[in-house]
Amino acid sequence: MLLIHLLSLASPILAYQVLSDAWLKDVPSGGDDFDVRNGSLLAPILITRVPGTLGQTKVQQHFVNYFSTQLPNWTIQWQNSTDKTPKTGDRDIPFQNLIIRREPPWAKPGEVNYLTFAAHYDSKLEPAGFIGAIDSAAPCAMLMHLARSIDRLLTQRFDKLDSHGEPGGTVSSDMGVQILLLDGEEAFDRWTATDSVYGSRSLSQEWENTFNPAMSTYKTPLDQISLFVLLDLLGSANPSVPSYFRTTHWAYKNMATIESRMRDLGLLESKPEGPFLPDGDVDSKTLGTMYIGDDHEPFMRRGVPILHIIPAPFPPVWHTMDDDGDHLDMPTVQDWSKIVTAFAMEWLDLMELESNSEGGTV
């Protein structure tokens, strides 16, 4: 199974087709849907949403309503667990991860490799009333926008493969997308190995111990993750996100190239002091060893390849009451959304849908 998993990581690199300028120009903006007062994607998340509270239930309903009504081809699953925390004593706190997928209609269990995007949707217990706009309401809204932006294109790609008699059996044809909205990332008291990332610890352990049918391409759901892209602390002006891992530096460089090309084409709104992704021209052998604890850790320890999109240093509003909608930099929010969406389009080889000589989308 190790050989199969390595092939699943390598194949997207070999098939990677860079988006044309025309396709980059067609990547949609979130527009008014990111308005902090009444935007349909972001505004409902800008409330306190501590695990086990009414606020969190409202945000969960927002996610479920969005995908079930606007994107019915995406499946929604829950992965639930409970745990005790330093602040709640013997009382078990519920943690609920949402697993939202779009996969080829011919998919069989254990046969699809998933480009996986993740963000946590819970907010801190203290200070009381903490919103967490960059941490991580805005990243969640970005992933909702990403799903909507690629949905029609995925349908067309699957239909094209089906019409050509190609469905199933190859890494390229069996690519899907998986969005993980993770619960319990925040510490209830202070960050420790046991007081943090409650949801991702539970999910990664469950997937490690869940086995797909015999003779499946991928042994476990963990093996099905071709890349785990974690978004966190995004939405403040002038972010600088380094490349954290040599093993996924090639994917980081692809995202950095997308940012650079979009800026050159005048497609981004922000005017940062430097690029969001400054290590695009850095050789992987010269990367530093900076590391930030986050929801990726339990997955990384189990061999999942990680692309961590989190600024260093952290934005000044981090874990303060200023981390609210009024302190988001909207041009930066819009730009991250477009960059990440374009990255997904490239990975999923959606350029094969070109239908005219100018390379525009269908």
Legacy VTK file of the C-alpha trace (Angstrom):
# vtk DataFile Version 3.0
C-alpha trace
ASCII
DATASET POLYDATA
POINTS 362 float
0.000 0.000 0.000
2.950 2.334 0.547
3.816 2.220 -3.156
0.229 3.008 -4.133
0.128 5.952 -1.718
3.389 7.341 -3.079
2.014 7.096 -6.594
-1.071 8.991 -5.498
1.154 11.833 -4.308
3.289 11.883 -7.423
0.624 11.638 -10.096
-0.928 15.106 -9.571
2.556 16.576 -10.042
2.995 14.803 -13.357
-0.490 15.785 -14.585
-0.367 19.342 -13.237
-1.550 21.743 -15.937
-1.039 25.439 -15.212
-4.101 27.652 -15.642
-3.988 30.001 -18.609
-4.303 33.766 -18.133
-7.879 33.539 -19.386
-8.746 30.995 -16.722
-7.130 33.103 -14.014
-9.218 36.056 -15.147
-12.342 33.922 -14.792
-11.711 32.972 -11.142
-14.652 34.615 -9.365
-14.473 37.029 -6.475
-16.515 36.495 -3.339
-17.876 40.031 -3.708
-20.734 40.987 -1.412
-20.933 37.446 -0.034
-17.961 38.394 2.172
-19.653 41.496 3.563
-19.254 41.385 7.345
-22.747 42.764 8.043
-24.998 40.796 5.698
-22.797 38.755 3.360
-24.376 35.366 2.751
-21.138 33.437 3.350
-19.179 35.297 6.015
-21.630 37.261 8.172
-23.370 34.214 9.752
-19.997 32.897 10.968
-19.005 36.145 12.717
-20.505 35.179 16.056
-19.093 33.406 19.085
-19.078 29.684 18.356
-17.541 27.857 21.292
-17.996 24.068 21.108
-21.268 22.905 22.628
-22.953 26.335 22.572
-25.957 27.716 20.704
-23.701 29.998 18.669
-21.798 27.053 17.316
-25.032 25.241 16.469
-26.143 28.254 14.422
-22.890 28.223 12.467
-23.180 24.493 11.849
-26.693 25.055 10.481
-25.312 27.771 8.205
-22.801 25.339 6.710
-25.323 22.530 6.286
-27.998 24.790 4.776
-25.519 26.256 2.310
-24.243 22.973 0.945
-27.555 21.122 1.036
-29.490 23.860 -0.790
-26.937 25.588 -3.026
-24.495 22.738 -3.710
-26.554 19.541 -3.499
-23.930 17.474 -5.332
-21.658 17.789 -2.302
-22.143 15.209 0.428
-22.128 16.170 4.106
-20.945 13.850 6.856
-20.461 14.397 10.580
-17.688 12.983 12.718
-18.545 13.389 16.378
-16.590 12.941 19.573
-16.562 14.154 23.174
-13.749 15.101 25.485
-13.094 16.770 28.805
-11.282 20.096 28.948
-9.326 21.920 31.657
-12.129 24.491 31.936
-15.114 22.149 32.064
-13.988 19.539 34.579
-15.832 16.226 34.352
-18.361 17.509 31.826
-17.913 16.052 28.349
-17.861 18.662 25.601
-19.120 17.663 22.126
-16.866 18.212 19.113
-18.387 17.932 15.657
-16.374 17.911 12.449
-18.071 18.421 9.098
-16.715 16.452 6.142
-17.968 17.878 2.853
-17.066 16.094 -0.375
-17.478 16.288 -4.127
-16.316 13.198 -5.935
-16.841 11.506 -9.295
-20.310 9.945 -9.561
-18.781 6.551 -10.346
-16.655 6.619 -7.194
-16.395 3.465 -5.147
-15.337 3.388 -1.499
-11.572 3.673 -1.184
-10.987 4.643 -4.826
-10.961 8.475 -4.743
-7.988 10.653 -3.850
-9.059 13.925 -2.250
-7.517 17.345 -2.515
-8.382 18.316 1.047
-8.932 21.836 2.363
-9.403 22.449 6.061
-10.173 25.248 8.504
-11.453 25.256 12.060
-14.806 26.863 12.777
-14.841 27.028 16.574
-13.955 30.166 18.523
-12.148 30.637 21.834
-13.883 30.360 25.176
-11.952 33.367 26.496
-11.988 36.307 26.284
-15.775 36.222 26.571
-17.418 37.326 23.339
-14.365 36.573 21.179
-15.382 36.358 17.485
-12.313 35.063 15.676
-12.745 36.604 12.220
-9.313 35.608 10.939
-9.351 32.717 13.414
-11.063 31.211 11.432
-14.399 32.577 10.215
-12.906 34.126 7.090
-11.035 30.951 6.056
-14.288 28.967 6.420
-16.091 31.447 4.164
-13.236 31.183 1.653
-13.725 27.426 1.463
-17.468 27.838 0.947
-16.717 30.212 -1.923
-14.143 27.777 -3.340
-16.690 24.955 -3.387
-19.257 27.079 -5.224
-16.655 28.328 -7.709
-15.529 24.873 -8.802
-18.827 22.991 -8.535
-20.043 23.520 -12.103
-16.578 22.845 -13.498
-16.321 19.575 -11.609
-19.667 18.498 -13.027
-18.412 19.252 -16.531
-15.147 17.411 -15.913
-16.910 14.309 -14.621
-19.373 14.409 -17.533
-16.502 14.752 -20.016
-14.632 11.784 -18.553
-17.827 9.748 -18.594
-18.617 10.625 -22.213
-15.111 9.587 -23.259
-15.444 6.267 -21.499
-12.697 7.119 -19.014
-14.348 6.995 -15.568
-12.505 5.157 -12.849
-9.235 3.383 -12.487
-6.663 6.176 -12.656
-5.418 8.703 -10.126
-6.343 11.540 -12.472
-9.895 10.428 -13.191
-10.606 9.548 -9.584
-9.753 12.949 -8.089
-12.228 14.558 -5.721
-12.380 17.469 -3.293
-12.835 17.270 0.454
-13.496 20.214 2.783
-12.987 19.644 6.483
-14.597 22.165 8.821
-12.916 21.189 12.051
-14.115 21.711 15.604
-12.175 22.276 18.811
-8.926 23.694 17.450
-8.751 26.348 20.147
-7.428 25.579 23.619
-9.925 26.018 26.427
-7.192 27.073 28.860
-3.717 27.073 27.282
-2.285 25.256 24.274
-1.053 21.780 25.142
-1.049 18.412 23.417
-4.323 17.541 25.153
-5.958 20.987 25.267
-6.072 21.832 21.552
-7.084 20.392 18.173
-9.763 18.182 19.742
-11.616 17.624 16.474
-8.636 16.891 14.266
-7.160 14.513 16.840
-10.403 12.540 16.880
-10.902 12.543 13.105
-7.344 11.553 12.225
-7.412 8.695 14.722
-10.769 7.443 13.441
-9.605 7.555 9.833
-6.373 5.764 10.699
-8.429 2.916 12.151
-11.067 2.835 9.391
-10.303 0.429 6.580
-11.673 0.635 3.070
-12.938 -2.527 1.343
-10.366 -5.153 0.459
-8.504 -4.462 -2.806
-9.302 -0.745 -2.670
-6.672 1.582 -4.090
-6.357 3.337 -0.733
-6.245 1.376 2.498
-7.677 4.050 4.804
-9.338 7.477 4.451
-6.009 9.022 5.486
-4.350 7.442 2.463
-6.962 9.090 0.249
-5.708 12.607 1.107
-3.449 13.695 -1.747
-2.728 17.033 -0.064
-4.026 18.598 3.168
-4.268 22.380 2.722
-4.930 24.058 6.066
-6.059 27.707 6.137
-5.742 29.675 9.370
-5.412 33.301 10.541
-6.186 34.709 7.089
-7.857 38.083 6.547
-5.515 40.718 7.968
-3.542 43.042 5.702
0.070 42.299 4.734
0.208 38.586 5.540
3.454 36.712 5.028
3.074 32.929 4.800
6.363 31.014 4.618
6.792 27.534 3.209
6.880 25.252 6.240
7.591 21.813 4.774
10.143 20.718 2.197
7.992 17.763 1.134
5.190 20.048 -0.077
7.293 23.018 -1.149
6.470 22.256 -4.777
2.765 22.788 -4.001
3.568 26.004 -2.104
5.527 27.246 -5.145
2.535 26.534 -7.400
0.291 28.620 -5.150
2.920 31.377 -4.973
3.120 31.420 -8.767
-0.646 31.818 -8.951
-0.453 34.824 -6.626
2.362 36.389 -8.665
0.591 35.875 -11.981
-2.694 37.243 -10.627
-0.926 40.368 -9.367
0.806 40.860 -12.701
-2.580 40.557 -14.443
-4.172 43.105 -12.083
-6.632 40.518 -10.733
-5.987 41.048 -7.017
-7.314 43.931 -4.933
-4.813 44.219 -2.073
-1.622 46.300 -2.124
0.600 44.412 0.319
4.118 45.393 1.319
5.281 42.056 -0.073
3.799 38.887 -1.546
1.456 36.818 0.574
3.648 33.784 -0.256
7.237 35.078 -0.223
9.109 31.752 -0.555
8.020 30.988 -4.101
11.550 31.370 -5.477
13.273 29.636 -2.551
14.906 26.254 -3.082
13.408 23.611 -0.811
16.896 22.676 0.449
17.336 26.147 1.959
14.014 26.334 3.766
14.108 27.007 7.493
12.598 24.857 10.211
9.778 27.122 11.392
6.828 25.167 12.714
3.413 26.230 14.037
1.065 23.940 15.933
-2.365 23.635 14.340
-5.023 21.213 13.112
-2.607 19.600 10.674
-0.444 18.020 13.388
-2.452 14.823 14.039
-2.679 14.211 10.287
0.983 14.972 9.645
2.068 12.514 12.356
0.162 9.860 10.404
1.988 10.594 7.142
-0.434 13.002 5.427
1.283 15.655 3.231
0.586 19.157 4.573
0.451 22.626 3.011
-0.006 25.010 5.939
-1.279 28.450 4.945
-0.834 30.522 8.120
1.043 33.836 8.446
4.212 34.207 10.483
4.310 36.399 12.432
0.658 36.175 13.434
-1.558 39.203 12.691
-1.690 41.765 15.540
-5.370 40.993 16.233
-4.641 37.343 17.022
-6.524 36.152 20.135
-7.700 39.673 20.971
-11.164 41.217 20.911
-10.057 43.130 17.805
-10.266 39.903 15.807
-13.732 40.757 14.515
-15.351 41.625 11.207
-14.484 45.317 11.452
-10.772 44.482 11.550
-10.761 42.252 8.470
-9.028 43.681 5.426
-11.551 42.926 2.701
-9.162 43.172 -0.270
-6.937 40.601 1.449
-9.901 38.309 2.162
-11.019 38.499 -1.461
-7.495 37.856 -2.741
-6.879 34.797 -0.585
-10.185 33.390 -1.783
-9.213 33.796 -5.435
-5.693 32.419 -4.943
-6.872 29.292 -3.131
-9.690 28.714 -5.636
-7.274 28.965 -8.564
-4.942 26.522 -6.823
-7.794 24.019 -6.566
-8.652 24.477 -10.237
-5.058 23.733 -11.238
-4.699 20.697 -9.005
-7.952 19.222 -10.291
-6.815 19.666 -13.901
-9.854 21.721 -14.841
-7.960 23.311 -17.746
-8.883 20.242 -19.748
-12.333 21.835 -20.077
-11.013 24.576 -22.393
-13.599 25.043 -25.099
-12.265 27.850 -27.233
-9.023 29.091 -28.735
-8.674 31.810 -26.098
-8.700 29.258 -23.292
-11.719 30.607 -21.439
-13.850 28.501 -19.190
-16.923 26.731 -20.419
LINES 1 363
362 0 1 2 3 4 5 6 7 8 9 10 11 12 13 14 15 16 17 18 19 20 21 22 23 24 25 26 27 28 29 30 31 32 33 34 35 36 37 38 39 40 41 42 43 44 45 46 47 48 49 50 51 52 53 54 55 56 57 58 59 60 61 62 63 64 65 66 67 68 69 70 71 72 73 74 75 76 77 78 79 80 81 82 83 84 85 86 87 88 89 90 91 92 93 94 95 96 97 98 99 100 101 102 103 104 105 106 107 108 109 110 111 112 113 114 115 116 117 118 119 120 121 122 123 124 125 126 127 128 129 130 131 132 133 134 135 136 137 138 139 140 141 142 143 144 145 146 147 148 149 150 151 152 153 154 155 156 157 158 159 160 161 162 163 164 165 166 167 168 169 170 171 172 173 174 175 176 177 178 179 180 181 182 183 184 185 186 187 188 189 190 191 192 193 194 195 196 197 198 199 200 201 202 203 204 205 206 207 208 209 210 211 212 213 214 215 216 217 218 219 220 221 222 223 224 225 226 227 228 229 230 231 232 233 234 235 236 237 238 239 240 241 242 243 244 245 246 247 248 249 250 251 252 253 254 255 256 257 258 259 260 261 262 263 264 265 266 267 268 269 270 271 272 273 274 275 276 277 278 279 280 281 282 283 284 285 286 287 288 289 290 291 292 293 294 295 296 297 298 299 300 301 302 303 304 305 306 307 308 309 310 311 312 313 314 315 316 317 318 319 320 321 322 323 324 325 326 327 328 329 330 331 332 333 334 335 336 337 338 339 340 341 342 343 344 345 346 347 348 349 350 351 352 353 354 355 356 357 358 359 360 361
